[in-house]
Amino acid sequence: MCIKIICSDHEHEFDMAMPLEQQIVGANEIVVSYDPADPKIPSFIGQMEMMVKNGISCRPEIHVDVKDSLDGCRLRTKIKRLKYNLDVNEAIKKLTIFHAETDSKIREIAERCLIGKTDE
């Protein structure tokens, strides 16, 4: 197995035909073993890039076994950069939700203040 997706109760191999975001639901960890001949690695990277572009988050930790290869080190660096971007997507989502909830509460307070003034 080149790319293993590890959940709490099972583990499975990355499937190129299925979207990555569906495969990582409930996963705790993803382990990538570098193999230059494996066609799953470019597909995995492409799907991670798509998740970054679409603003989807990725909760599992990603570990890369570079197998003493320079290209494996490049792959690890690229995956780290993509994982960072996915984490930034998650932070932006949380910040946006926080701002929306704050705006809602401020609007509610403002409406109560206006109602109080019209009653006087």
CORZI-V445622 format. One record per helix or strand of 2 or more residues. SS is the DSSP state (helix for helix, strand for strand). FROM is the first residue (numbers start at 1). TO is the last residue. If there is no record, write none. Layout:
BEGIN
ss = (SS | SS)
from = (FROM | FROM)
to = (TO | TO)
END
This chain:
BEGIN
ss = (strand | strand | helix | strand | helix | strand | helix)
from = (3 | 11 | 20 | 27 | 40 | 61 | 70)
to = (7 | 13 | 23 | 33 | 54 | 65 | 119)
END
